[in-house]
Amino acid sequence: MTTIQAIIMGLIQGLTEYLPVSSSGHLAIASALTGVDGESSMTFTIAVHVATVLSTIVVLGRQIGQIIVGTFSPLGPGTGLQRLNPSQQYLLNIVISMVPIGIVGVFFKDQVEAIFGSGLTIVGICLLVTALLLTFSYLARPRQRQSISPLHAFIIGISQALAVLPGLSRSGTTIATGLMLGNNKATMAQFSFLMVIPPILGEALLDAIKMMKGEAIGGDIAMLPLIAGFIAAFISGCAACKWMIALVSRGKLIYFAYYCAIAGAATLIYSLVG
């Protein structure tokens, strides 16, 4: 992978991680069109994903700080979950949302990796599914809740687990699911971006441990392209994260549904004809 290719892939990862158009799907499309084997270097994949996580921490740093501080506040009166303050409840919801993706990662990792190597047909189909989900969330007009319940957090977590499929947007799927459940737009966008931090950092940590043990988890990449891709993913991730929160608050996701429908159809045609 050259430095220019790394920058392009980093920009794509940073932008599409937050925009509801599927980062994995677009990386697969970019790899097919440019001849870059996106799976040849697990080190690069880890680096750009960590870069987008860092961009989330930077953009939502104040909210993350408030959650951390509030988590260590005393419990309130009452029993059970009623004793938790809003920050503690929020953190609990994040943990609950991680359960489905954790199950997929532990028990179905090999099957997921096999799907990623199955070509662009699955990408095209999943992009069309993403378009449908975004359309449904736009047409649905449930009463908006100001806080996310533990049950909703688990259901949203299931949607995140399903979004491991290339072409099925993680942010689009989780936000659309949350909106159709009746959650507040701005609250749902923030929750969608924060809930992905622990799984990505956890996977990056496990892969880093494998590398330190000398286990082969992917191809090699030079340091300059790696750094260039990381910086590109971080900068574009910061911009996309801010933009996406504003777009969700204004209910503009329908335009991404149009894009995903066109991109999905074009990808399917390319995979069948090419």
PyRosetta script that sets phi, psi and omega in degrees:
from pyrosetta import init, pose_from_sequence

init()
pose = pose_from_sequence("MTTIQAIIMGLIQGLTEYLPVSSSGHLAIASALTGVDGESSMTFTIAVHVATVLSTIVVLGRQIGQIIVGTFSPLGPGTGLQRLNPSQQYLLNIVISMVPIGIVGVFFKDQVEAIFGSGLTIVGICLLVTALLLTFSYLARPRQRQSISPLHAFIIGISQALAVLPGLSRSGTTIATGLMLGNNKATMAQFSFLMVIPPILGEALLDAIKMMKGEAIGGDIAMLPLIAGFIAAFISGCAACKWMIALVSRGKLIYFAYYCAIAGAATLIYSLVG")
pose.set_psi(1, 126.1)
pose.set_omega(1, 178.9)
pose.set_phi(2, -81.2)
pose.set_psi(2, 170.0)
pose.set_omega(2, 179.4)
pose.set_phi(3, -64.4)
pose.set_psi(3, -41.6)
pose.set_omega(3, 179.3)
pose.set_phi(4, -62.6)
pose.set_psi(4, -44.1)
pose.set_omega(4, 178.8)
pose.set_phi(5, -63.3)
pose.set_psi(5, -38.5)
pose.set_omega(5, 179.3)
pose.set_phi(6, -64.5)
pose.set_psi(6, -40.5)
pose.set_omega(6, 178.4)
pose.set_phi(7, -63.9)
pose.set_psi(7, -44.0)
pose.set_omega(7, 179.2)
pose.set_phi(8, -61.5)
pose.set_psi(8, -46.9)
pose.set_omega(8, -179.9)
pose.set_phi(9, -65.2)
pose.set_psi(9, -36.8)
pose.set_omega(9, 177.7)
pose.set_phi(10, -65.5)
pose.set_psi(10, -42.9)
pose.set_omega(10, 177.7)
pose.set_phi(11, -61.5)
pose.set_psi(11, -43.1)
pose.set_omega(11, 179.8)
pose.set_phi(12, -62.8)
pose.set_psi(12, -45.1)
pose.set_omega(12, 179.3)
pose.set_phi(13, -61.4)
pose.set_psi(13, -47.3)
pose.set_omega(13, -177.7)
pose.set_phi(14, -63.4)
pose.set_psi(14, -42.9)
pose.set_omega(14, -178.7)
pose.set_phi(15, -71.6)
pose.set_psi(15, -46.7)
pose.set_omega(15, -172.0)
pose.set_phi(16, -83.9)
pose.set_psi(16, -10.3)
pose.set_omega(16, 174.6)
pose.set_phi(17, -65.1)
pose.set_psi(17, -33.2)
pose.set_omega(17, -177.1)
pose.set_phi(18, -102.7)
pose.set_psi(18, -38.0)
pose.set_omega(18, 176.9)
pose.set_phi(19, -70.5)
pose.set_psi(19, 141.9)
pose.set_omega(19, -173.7)
pose.set_phi(20, -78.0)
pose.set_psi(20, 59.1)
pose.set_omega(20, -177.4)
pose.set_phi(21, -129.2)
pose.set_psi(21, 2.2)
pose.set_omega(21, 176.3)
pose.set_phi(22, 78.8)
pose.set_psi(22, 106.1)
pose.set_omega(22, 176.8)
pose.set_phi(23, -68.8)
pose.set_psi(23, -41.5)
pose.set_omega(23, -179.3)
pose.set_phi(24, -64.3)
pose.set_psi(24, -40.0)
pose.set_omega(24, 178.3)
pose.set_phi(25, -64.5)
pose.set_psi(25, -43.7)
pose.set_omega(25, -178.9)
pose.set_phi(26, -71.3)
pose.set_psi(26, -33.0)
pose.set_omega(26, 175.3)
pose.set_phi(27, -66.3)
pose.set_psi(27, -37.6)
pose.set_omega(27, 177.4)
pose.set_phi(28, -65.5)
pose.set_psi(28, -41.6)
pose.set_omega(28, 178.4)
pose.set_phi(29, -65.0)
pose.set_psi(29, -45.9)
pose.set_omega(29, 179.6)
pose.set_phi(30, -62.0)
pose.set_psi(30, -38.9)
pose.set_omega(30, 179.2)
pose.set_phi(31, -63.8)
pose.set_psi(31, -41.1)
pose.set_omega(31, -179.5)
pose.set_phi(32, -68.0)
pose.set_psi(32, -38.5)
pose.set_omega(32, -177.3)
pose.set_phi(33, -77.2)
pose.set_psi(33, -32.9)
pose.set_omega(33, -176.4)
pose.set_phi(34, -98.2)
pose.set_psi(34, -10.7)
pose.set_omega(34, -178.8)
pose.set_phi(35, 82.5)
pose.set_psi(35, 8.4)
pose.set_omega(35, 178.2)
pose.set_phi(36, -86.1)
pose.set_psi(36, 128.3)
pose.set_omega(36, 177.7)
pose.set_phi(37, -83.8)
pose.set_psi(37, 97.0)
pose.set_omega(37, -176.0)
pose.set_phi(38, -63.5)
pose.set_psi(38, -20.4)
pose.set_omega(38, -178.7)
pose.set_phi(39, -95.9)
pose.set_psi(39, -1.3)
pose.set_omega(39, -175.4)
pose.set_phi(40, -73.0)
pose.set_psi(40, -22.8)
pose.set_omega(40, -179.2)
pose.set_phi(41, -128.9)
pose.set_psi(41, 99.8)
pose.set_omega(41, 177.8)
pose.set_phi(42, -65.4)
pose.set_psi(42, -29.6)
pose.set_omega(42, 178.8)
pose.set_phi(43, -59.6)
pose.set_psi(43, -43.8)
pose.set_omega(43, 179.7)
pose.set_phi(44, -66.1)
pose.set_psi(44, -42.8)
pose.set_omega(44, 179.5)
pose.set_phi(45, -59.3)
pose.set_psi(45, -44.7)
pose.set_omega(45, 178.5)
pose.set_phi(46, -61.7)
pose.set_psi(46, -44.9)
pose.set_omega(46, -175.6)
pose.set_phi(47, -60.5)
pose.set_psi(47, -46.6)
pose.set_omega(47, -176.5)
pose.set_phi(48, -72.3)
pose.set_psi(48, -30.2)
pose.set_omega(48, 176.5)
pose.set_phi(49, -70.6)
pose.set_psi(49, -41.3)
pose.set_omega(49, 176.7)
pose.set_phi(50, -63.5)
pose.set_psi(50, -36.5)
pose.set_omega(50, 178.7)
pose.set_phi(51, -61.2)
pose.set_psi(51, -41.5)
pose.set_omega(51, 179.9)
pose.set_phi(52, -70.7)
pose.set_psi(52, -32.8)
pose.set_omega(52, 175.0)
pose.set_phi(53, -63.6)
pose.set_psi(53, -43.7)
pose.set_omega(53, 178.8)
pose.set_phi(54, -62.4)
pose.set_psi(54, -36.1)
pose.set_omega(54, 178.1)
pose.set_phi(55, -65.5)
pose.set_psi(55, -35.4)
pose.set_omega(55, 175.5)
pose.set_phi(56, -63.1)
pose.set_psi(56, -44.6)
pose.set_omega(56, -179.4)
pose.set_phi(57, -62.6)
pose.set_psi(57, -37.7)
pose.set_omega(57, 179.6)
pose.set_phi(58, -68.9)
pose.set_psi(58, -48.6)
pose.set_omega(58, -176.7)
pose.set_phi(59, -68.0)
pose.set_psi(59, -40.6)
pose.set_omega(59, -176.8)
pose.set_phi(60, -106.1)
pose.set_psi(60, 26.5)
pose.set_omega(60, -176.8)
pose.set_phi(61, -58.5)
pose.set_psi(61, -41.3)
pose.set_omega(61, -178.9)
pose.set_phi(62, -64.5)
pose.set_psi(62, -44.6)
pose.set_omega(62, 180.0)
pose.set_phi(63, -65.8)
pose.set_psi(63, -39.4)
pose.set_omega(63, 178.6)
pose.set_phi(64, -64.0)
pose.set_psi(64, -41.7)
pose.set_omega(64, 178.0)
pose.set_phi(65, -61.0)
pose.set_psi(65, -41.3)
pose.set_omega(65, 179.3)
pose.set_phi(66, -64.4)
pose.set_psi(66, -39.2)
pose.set_omega(66, 179.1)
pose.set_phi(67, -65.6)
pose.set_psi(67, -43.3)
pose.set_omega(67, -179.2)
pose.set_phi(68, -63.4)
pose.set_psi(68, -47.4)
pose.set_omega(68, 179.8)
pose.set_phi(69, -62.2)
pose.set_psi(69, -45.1)
pose.set_omega(69, -178.9)
pose.set_phi(70, -66.2)
pose.set_psi(70, -28.5)
pose.set_omega(70, -179.6)
pose.set_phi(71, -62.3)
pose.set_psi(71, -33.3)
pose.set_omega(71, -177.8)
pose.set_phi(72, -92.6)
pose.set_psi(72, 8.7)
pose.set_omega(72, 175.9)
pose.set_phi(73, -76.8)
pose.set_psi(73, 157.0)
pose.set_omega(73, -179.1)
pose.set_phi(74, -62.6)
pose.set_psi(74, 153.2)
pose.set_omega(74, 175.3)
pose.set_phi(75, -71.2)
pose.set_psi(75, 152.9)
pose.set_omega(75, 180.0)
pose.set_phi(76, -89.3)
pose.set_psi(76, -176.1)
pose.set_omega(76, 178.0)
pose.set_phi(77, -72.9)
pose.set_psi(77, 168.3)
pose.set_omega(77, 178.6)
pose.set_phi(78, 102.0)
pose.set_psi(78, -164.3)
pose.set_omega(78, -179.1)
pose.set_phi(79, -131.1)
pose.set_psi(79, 157.1)
pose.set_omega(79, 174.8)
pose.set_phi(80, 63.0)
pose.set_psi(80, -142.9)
pose.set_omega(80, -176.9)
pose.set_phi(81, -66.9)
pose.set_psi(81, -17.7)
pose.set_omega(81, -179.7)
pose.set_phi(82, -65.4)
pose.set_psi(82, -20.5)
pose.set_omega(82, -179.2)
pose.set_phi(83, -78.6)
pose.set_psi(83, -16.2)
pose.set_omega(83, -176.7)
pose.set_phi(84, -76.5)
pose.set_psi(84, 138.3)
pose.set_omega(84, 173.5)
pose.set_phi(85, -80.8)
pose.set_psi(85, 171.3)
pose.set_omega(85, -176.4)
pose.set_phi(86, -54.8)
pose.set_psi(86, -39.3)
pose.set_omega(86, -179.9)
pose.set_phi(87, -66.8)
pose.set_psi(87, -42.6)
pose.set_omega(87, 179.0)
pose.set_phi(88, -65.7)
pose.set_psi(88, -38.7)
pose.set_omega(88, 177.4)
pose.set_phi(89, -65.4)
pose.set_psi(89, -39.7)
pose.set_omega(89, 180.0)
pose.set_phi(90, -63.2)
pose.set_psi(90, -46.1)
pose.set_omega(90, 179.5)
pose.set_phi(91, -63.6)
pose.set_psi(91, -39.4)
pose.set_omega(91, 177.0)
pose.set_phi(92, -60.5)
pose.set_psi(92, -41.5)
pose.set_omega(92, 178.4)
pose.set_phi(93, -63.5)
pose.set_psi(93, -38.0)
pose.set_omega(93, 176.7)
pose.set_phi(94, -60.9)
pose.set_psi(94, -45.7)
pose.set_omega(94, 179.8)
pose.set_phi(95, -62.4)
pose.set_psi(95, -44.4)
pose.set_omega(95, 179.1)
pose.set_phi(96, -60.8)
pose.set_psi(96, -41.1)
pose.set_omega(96, -178.9)
pose.set_phi(97, -65.7)
pose.set_psi(97, -20.8)
pose.set_omega(97, -178.4)
pose.set_phi(98, -80.0)
pose.set_psi(98, -17.1)
pose.set_omega(98, -174.6)
pose.set_phi(99, -59.8)
pose.set_psi(99, -51.5)
pose.set_omega(99, -178.9)
pose.set_phi(100, -60.7)
pose.set_psi(100, -44.7)
pose.set_omega(100, -179.2)
pose.set_phi(101, -67.2)
pose.set_psi(101, -30.9)
pose.set_omega(101, 175.7)
pose.set_phi(102, -65.0)
pose.set_psi(102, -41.1)
pose.set_omega(102, 178.6)
pose.set_phi(103, -63.5)
pose.set_psi(103, -44.1)
pose.set_omega(103, 178.5)
pose.set_phi(104, -62.4)
pose.set_psi(104, -43.5)
pose.set_omega(104, -178.7)
pose.set_phi(105, -64.4)
pose.set_psi(105, -35.4)
pose.set_omega(105, -177.1)
pose.set_phi(106, -81.0)
pose.set_psi(106, -43.7)
pose.set_omega(106, -170.3)
pose.set_phi(107, -103.4)
pose.set_psi(107, -18.7)
pose.set_omega(107, -173.9)
pose.set_phi(108, -128.5)
pose.set_psi(108, 20.8)
pose.set_omega(108, -176.7)
pose.set_phi(109, -60.4)
pose.set_psi(109, -44.1)
pose.set_omega(109, -178.3)
pose.set_phi(110, -63.8)
pose.set_psi(110, -41.0)
pose.set_omega(110, 179.4)
pose.set_phi(111, -65.4)
pose.set_psi(111, -39.4)
pose.set_omega(111, 178.5)
pose.set_phi(112, -64.4)
pose.set_psi(112, -44.5)
pose.set_omega(112, 179.4)
pose.set_phi(113, -63.1)
pose.set_psi(113, -33.4)
pose.set_omega(113, 177.5)
pose.set_phi(114, -66.6)
pose.set_psi(114, -38.3)
pose.set_omega(114, 178.5)
pose.set_phi(115, -64.2)
pose.set_psi(115, -37.2)
pose.set_omega(115, -179.5)
pose.set_phi(116, -64.7)
pose.set_psi(116, -23.9)
pose.set_omega(116, -179.9)
pose.set_phi(117, -99.4)
pose.set_psi(117, 14.9)
pose.set_omega(117, -173.9)
pose.set_phi(118, -94.6)
pose.set_psi(118, 8.9)
pose.set_omega(118, 176.5)
pose.set_phi(119, 97.9)
pose.set_psi(119, -175.5)
pose.set_omega(119, -173.2)
pose.set_phi(120, -87.5)
pose.set_psi(120, -9.8)
pose.set_omega(120, -179.1)
pose.set_phi(121, -60.6)
pose.set_psi(121, -46.7)
pose.set_omega(121, 179.5)
pose.set_phi(122, -64.6)
pose.set_psi(122, -33.2)
pose.set_omega(122, 177.8)
pose.set_phi(123, -63.7)
pose.set_psi(123, -46.3)
pose.set_omega(123, 179.5)
pose.set_phi(124, -61.6)
pose.set_psi(124, -43.4)
pose.set_omega(124, 179.3)
pose.set_phi(125, -62.8)
pose.set_psi(125, -45.0)
pose.set_omega(125, -177.5)
pose.set_phi(126, -68.9)
pose.set_psi(126, -32.5)
pose.set_omega(126, 174.9)
pose.set_phi(127, -63.8)
pose.set_psi(127, -38.1)
pose.set_omega(127, 176.7)
pose.set_phi(128, -66.6)
pose.set_psi(128, -37.8)
pose.set_omega(128, 175.8)
pose.set_phi(129, -63.8)
pose.set_psi(129, -41.3)
pose.set_omega(129, 176.8)
pose.set_phi(130, -58.7)
pose.set_psi(130, -42.2)
pose.set_omega(130, 178.5)
pose.set_phi(131, -60.7)
pose.set_psi(131, -41.1)
pose.set_omega(131, 179.3)
pose.set_phi(132, -65.4)
pose.set_psi(132, -43.7)
pose.set_omega(132, 179.9)
pose.set_phi(133, -61.9)
pose.set_psi(133, -43.5)
pose.set_omega(133, 179.4)
pose.set_phi(134, -64.9)
pose.set_psi(134, -36.7)
pose.set_omega(134, 178.2)
pose.set_phi(135, -66.5)
pose.set_psi(135, -44.9)
pose.set_omega(135, 178.8)
pose.set_phi(136, -60.5)
pose.set_psi(136, -41.6)
pose.set_omega(136, -178.8)
pose.set_phi(137, -67.7)
pose.set_psi(137, -28.3)
pose.set_omega(137, 178.4)
pose.set_phi(138, -74.8)
pose.set_psi(138, -39.7)
pose.set_omega(138, -176.8)
pose.set_phi(139, -78.2)
pose.set_psi(139, -30.0)
pose.set_omega(139, -179.9)
pose.set_phi(140, -70.3)
pose.set_psi(140, 136.6)
pose.set_omega(140, -179.5)
pose.set_phi(141, -128.1)
pose.set_psi(141, 55.7)
pose.set_omega(141, 179.3)
pose.set_phi(142, -72.9)
pose.set_psi(142, 161.8)
pose.set_omega(142, 175.9)
pose.set_phi(143, -65.7)
pose.set_psi(143, 131.2)
pose.set_omega(143, -173.7)
pose.set_phi(144, -83.7)
pose.set_psi(144, 126.6)
pose.set_omega(144, 175.5)
pose.set_phi(145, -88.1)
pose.set_psi(145, 145.0)
pose.set_omega(145, -179.0)
pose.set_phi(146, -83.1)
pose.set_psi(146, -20.1)
pose.set_omega(146, -179.9)
pose.set_phi(147, -131.9)
pose.set_psi(147, 151.6)
pose.set_omega(147, -178.2)
pose.set_phi(148, -92.0)
pose.set_psi(148, 130.0)
pose.set_omega(148, -179.9)
pose.set_phi(149, -82.8)
pose.set_psi(149, 159.8)
pose.set_omega(149, 176.5)
pose.set_phi(150, -57.2)
pose.set_psi(150, -38.9)
pose.set_omega(150, 178.5)
pose.set_phi(151, -63.1)
pose.set_psi(151, -45.1)
pose.set_omega(151, 178.1)
pose.set_phi(152, -63.8)
pose.set_psi(152, -37.6)
pose.set_omega(152, 178.4)
pose.set_phi(153, -60.7)
pose.set_psi(153, -40.1)
pose.set_omega(153, 179.5)
pose.set_phi(154, -67.9)
pose.set_psi(154, -43.0)
pose.set_omega(154, 179.3)
pose.set_phi(155, -63.3)
pose.set_psi(155, -42.3)
pose.set_omega(155, 177.0)
pose.set_phi(156, -63.7)
pose.set_psi(156, -35.9)
pose.set_omega(156, 176.0)
pose.set_phi(157, -63.0)
pose.set_psi(157, -37.4)
pose.set_omega(157, 176.4)
pose.set_phi(158, -62.3)
pose.set_psi(158, -41.6)
pose.set_omega(158, 179.1)
pose.set_phi(159, -64.6)
pose.set_psi(159, -34.9)
pose.set_omega(159, 176.4)
pose.set_phi(160, -66.4)
pose.set_psi(160, -38.6)
pose.set_omega(160, 178.7)
pose.set_phi(161, -64.8)
pose.set_psi(161, -39.8)
pose.set_omega(161, 178.2)
pose.set_phi(162, -66.7)
pose.set_psi(162, -28.2)
pose.set_omega(162, -176.5)
pose.set_phi(163, -76.3)
pose.set_psi(163, 7.1)
pose.set_omega(163, 171.2)
pose.set_phi(164, -69.8)
pose.set_psi(164, -16.6)
pose.set_omega(164, 177.9)
pose.set_phi(165, -67.7)
pose.set_psi(165, 132.2)
pose.set_omega(165, -179.7)
pose.set_phi(166, -64.7)
pose.set_psi(166, 125.4)
pose.set_omega(166, -178.4)
pose.set_phi(167, 104.9)
pose.set_psi(167, -19.1)
pose.set_omega(167, 176.1)
pose.set_phi(168, -93.8)
pose.set_psi(168, 105.7)
pose.set_omega(168, -172.6)
pose.set_phi(169, -62.5)
pose.set_psi(169, 128.1)
pose.set_omega(169, 179.0)
pose.set_phi(170, -67.0)
pose.set_psi(170, -51.5)
pose.set_omega(170, -179.0)
pose.set_phi(171, -65.5)
pose.set_psi(171, -41.8)
pose.set_omega(171, 179.7)
pose.set_phi(172, -63.5)
pose.set_psi(172, -42.2)
pose.set_omega(172, -178.6)
pose.set_phi(173, -68.3)
pose.set_psi(173, -45.7)
pose.set_omega(173, -178.0)
pose.set_phi(174, -69.3)
pose.set_psi(174, -42.7)
pose.set_omega(174, 179.7)
pose.set_phi(175, -66.3)
pose.set_psi(175, -43.8)
pose.set_omega(175, 179.7)
pose.set_phi(176, -61.9)
pose.set_psi(176, -42.3)
pose.set_omega(176, 178.7)
pose.set_phi(177, -61.9)
pose.set_psi(177, -46.2)
pose.set_omega(177, 179.8)
pose.set_phi(178, -62.1)
pose.set_psi(178, -40.3)
pose.set_omega(178, 179.9)
pose.set_phi(179, -67.8)
pose.set_psi(179, -40.1)
pose.set_omega(179, 179.5)
pose.set_phi(180, -68.3)
pose.set_psi(180, -23.9)
pose.set_omega(180, 175.3)
pose.set_phi(181, -79.6)
pose.set_psi(181, -10.1)
pose.set_omega(181, 176.4)
pose.set_phi(182, 98.7)
pose.set_psi(182, 20.4)
pose.set_omega(182, -179.4)
pose.set_phi(183, -87.0)
pose.set_psi(183, 153.6)
pose.set_omega(183, -179.0)
pose.set_phi(184, -59.7)
pose.set_psi(184, 141.0)
pose.set_omega(184, -174.5)
pose.set_phi(185, -61.4)
pose.set_psi(185, -54.1)
pose.set_omega(185, -177.8)
pose.set_phi(186, -64.9)
pose.set_psi(186, -40.0)
pose.set_omega(186, 178.7)
pose.set_phi(187, -62.3)
pose.set_psi(187, -40.9)
pose.set_omega(187, -178.0)
pose.set_phi(188, -68.1)
pose.set_psi(188, -39.4)
pose.set_omega(188, 179.1)
pose.set_phi(189, -62.7)
pose.set_psi(189, -46.2)
pose.set_omega(189, 179.5)
pose.set_phi(190, -62.7)
pose.set_psi(190, -44.1)
pose.set_omega(190, -179.6)
pose.set_phi(191, -63.0)
pose.set_psi(191, -40.4)
pose.set_omega(191, 179.6)
pose.set_phi(192, -59.8)
pose.set_psi(192, -40.3)
pose.set_omega(192, -177.7)
pose.set_phi(193, -77.1)
pose.set_psi(193, -32.7)
pose.set_omega(193, -178.6)
pose.set_phi(194, -78.8)
pose.set_psi(194, -32.7)
pose.set_omega(194, -175.9)
pose.set_phi(195, -68.7)
pose.set_psi(195, -18.3)
pose.set_omega(195, -178.8)
pose.set_phi(196, -86.0)
pose.set_psi(196, -15.2)
pose.set_omega(196, -176.4)
pose.set_phi(197, -60.3)
pose.set_psi(197, -53.2)
pose.set_omega(197, -178.0)
pose.set_phi(198, -60.3)
pose.set_psi(198, -45.2)
pose.set_omega(198, 179.7)
pose.set_phi(199, -61.5)
pose.set_psi(199, -42.0)
pose.set_omega(199, -178.5)
pose.set_phi(200, -67.9)
pose.set_psi(200, -45.2)
pose.set_omega(200, 178.8)
pose.set_phi(201, -64.9)
pose.set_psi(201, -37.1)
pose.set_omega(201, 178.7)
pose.set_phi(202, -64.6)
pose.set_psi(202, -45.0)
pose.set_omega(202, 178.5)
pose.set_phi(203, -65.3)
pose.set_psi(203, -40.1)
pose.set_omega(203, 178.6)
pose.set_phi(204, -62.8)
pose.set_psi(204, -39.1)
pose.set_omega(204, 179.4)
pose.set_phi(205, -65.5)
pose.set_psi(205, -43.8)
pose.set_omega(205, 179.1)
pose.set_phi(206, -63.0)
pose.set_psi(206, -41.8)
pose.set_omega(206, 179.0)
pose.set_phi(207, -68.1)
pose.set_psi(207, -36.0)
pose.set_omega(207, 177.2)
pose.set_phi(208, -64.2)
pose.set_psi(208, -39.1)
pose.set_omega(208, 177.6)
pose.set_phi(209, -64.0)
pose.set_psi(209, -39.9)
pose.set_omega(209, 177.6)
pose.set_phi(210, -61.8)
pose.set_psi(210, -42.0)
pose.set_omega(210, 179.9)
pose.set_phi(211, -64.6)
pose.set_psi(211, -40.3)
pose.set_omega(211, 179.9)
pose.set_phi(212, -66.6)
pose.set_psi(212, -28.1)
pose.set_omega(212, 177.4)
pose.set_phi(213, -82.8)
pose.set_psi(213, -4.5)
pose.set_omega(213, 178.9)
pose.set_phi(214, 86.2)
pose.set_psi(214, 11.0)
pose.set_omega(214, 178.5)
pose.set_phi(215, -78.6)
pose.set_psi(215, 138.2)
pose.set_omega(215, -178.9)
pose.set_phi(216, -79.4)
pose.set_psi(216, 119.4)
pose.set_omega(216, 178.0)
pose.set_phi(217, -123.8)
pose.set_psi(217, 6.0)
pose.set_omega(217, 179.4)
pose.set_phi(218, 165.8)
pose.set_psi(218, 176.1)
pose.set_omega(218, -178.5)
pose.set_phi(219, -76.4)
pose.set_psi(219, 175.7)
pose.set_omega(219, -179.6)
pose.set_phi(220, -91.2)
pose.set_psi(220, 157.5)
pose.set_omega(220, 175.4)
pose.set_phi(221, -146.6)
pose.set_psi(221, 142.5)
pose.set_omega(221, 179.9)
pose.set_phi(222, -67.8)
pose.set_psi(222, 158.6)
pose.set_omega(222, -174.6)
pose.set_phi(223, -66.9)
pose.set_psi(223, -40.5)
pose.set_omega(223, -176.8)
pose.set_phi(224, -62.3)
pose.set_psi(224, -50.1)
pose.set_omega(224, 176.2)
pose.set_phi(225, -60.7)
pose.set_psi(225, -35.8)
pose.set_omega(225, 179.8)
pose.set_phi(226, -62.5)
pose.set_psi(226, -46.4)
pose.set_omega(226, -180.0)
pose.set_phi(227, -67.0)
pose.set_psi(227, -41.4)
pose.set_omega(227, -179.4)
pose.set_phi(228, -63.1)
pose.set_psi(228, -43.4)
pose.set_omega(228, 178.4)
pose.set_phi(229, -64.6)
pose.set_psi(229, -39.1)
pose.set_omega(229, 179.1)
pose.set_phi(230, -62.3)
pose.set_psi(230, -48.4)
pose.set_omega(230, -178.6)
pose.set_phi(231, -63.5)
pose.set_psi(231, -43.0)
pose.set_omega(231, -179.9)
pose.set_phi(232, -62.4)
pose.set_psi(232, -42.4)
pose.set_omega(232, 179.7)
pose.set_phi(233, -66.5)
pose.set_psi(233, -38.5)
pose.set_omega(233, -178.9)
pose.set_phi(234, -66.7)
pose.set_psi(234, -48.7)
pose.set_omega(234, -177.4)
pose.set_phi(235, -65.0)
pose.set_psi(235, -48.1)
pose.set_omega(235, -179.7)
pose.set_phi(236, -67.5)
pose.set_psi(236, -31.1)
pose.set_omega(236, 177.2)
pose.set_phi(237, -65.7)
pose.set_psi(237, -42.0)
pose.set_omega(237, 177.4)
pose.set_phi(238, -59.4)
pose.set_psi(238, -45.6)
pose.set_omega(238, -179.1)
pose.set_phi(239, -65.1)
pose.set_psi(239, -44.9)
pose.set_omega(239, -176.9)
pose.set_phi(240, -67.9)
pose.set_psi(240, -36.7)
pose.set_omega(240, -180.0)
pose.set_phi(241, -62.7)
pose.set_psi(241, -47.7)
pose.set_omega(241, 178.3)
pose.set_phi(242, -62.0)
pose.set_psi(242, -44.4)
pose.set_omega(242, -177.4)
pose.set_phi(243, -64.2)
pose.set_psi(243, -42.3)
pose.set_omega(243, -175.4)
pose.set_phi(244, -66.3)
pose.set_psi(244, -41.8)
pose.set_omega(244, 178.6)
pose.set_phi(245, -58.9)
pose.set_psi(245, -42.5)
pose.set_omega(245, 178.5)
pose.set_phi(246, -65.8)
pose.set_psi(246, -40.2)
pose.set_omega(246, -178.7)
pose.set_phi(247, -66.7)
pose.set_psi(247, -42.8)
pose.set_omega(247, 179.4)
pose.set_phi(248, -63.5)
pose.set_psi(248, -40.9)
pose.set_omega(248, -179.6)
pose.set_phi(249, -61.8)
pose.set_psi(249, -31.9)
pose.set_omega(249, -179.8)
pose.set_phi(250, -93.1)
pose.set_psi(250, 1.1)
pose.set_omega(250, 177.0)
pose.set_phi(251, 67.8)
pose.set_psi(251, 39.8)
pose.set_omega(251, -176.4)
pose.set_phi(252, -99.1)
pose.set_psi(252, 17.3)
pose.set_omega(252, -176.0)
pose.set_phi(253, -68.4)
pose.set_psi(253, -19.1)
pose.set_omega(253, -177.7)
pose.set_phi(254, -60.9)
pose.set_psi(254, -31.3)
pose.set_omega(254, 179.5)
pose.set_phi(255, -66.4)
pose.set_psi(255, -32.3)
pose.set_omega(255, 176.6)
pose.set_phi(256, -73.5)
pose.set_psi(256, -26.4)
pose.set_omega(256, 174.6)
pose.set_phi(257, -63.9)
pose.set_psi(257, -42.7)
pose.set_omega(257, 176.8)
pose.set_phi(258, -60.6)
pose.set_psi(258, -45.1)
pose.set_omega(258, -178.3)
pose.set_phi(259, -62.6)
pose.set_psi(259, -46.3)
pose.set_omega(259, -178.1)
pose.set_phi(260, -64.2)
pose.set_psi(260, -35.6)
pose.set_omega(260, 178.1)
pose.set_phi(261, -64.3)
pose.set_psi(261, -44.7)
pose.set_omega(261, 179.4)
pose.set_phi(262, -67.1)
pose.set_psi(262, -46.2)
pose.set_omega(262, -179.7)
pose.set_phi(263, -63.6)
pose.set_psi(263, -40.2)
pose.set_omega(263, 179.2)
pose.set_phi(264, -65.0)
pose.set_psi(264, -44.6)
pose.set_omega(264, 178.7)
pose.set_phi(265, -63.4)
pose.set_psi(265, -44.0)
pose.set_omega(265, 179.6)
pose.set_phi(266, -63.7)
pose.set_psi(266, -39.6)
pose.set_omega(266, 179.5)
pose.set_phi(267, -66.2)
pose.set_psi(267, -41.2)
pose.set_omega(267, 177.7)
pose.set_phi(268, -62.3)
pose.set_psi(268, -45.8)
pose.set_omega(268, 179.0)
pose.set_phi(269, -60.7)
pose.set_psi(269, -44.7)
pose.set_omega(269, 180.0)
pose.set_phi(270, -61.9)
pose.set_psi(270, -42.6)
pose.set_omega(270, -177.3)
pose.set_phi(271, -70.0)
pose.set_psi(271, -30.5)
pose.set_omega(271, -178.5)
pose.set_phi(272, -85.3)
pose.set_psi(272, -32.5)
pose.set_omega(272, -176.6)
pose.set_phi(273, -95.3)
pose.set_psi(273, -36.4)
pose.set_omega(273, -174.7)
pose.set_phi(274, -69.2)
pose.dump_pdb("model.pdb")
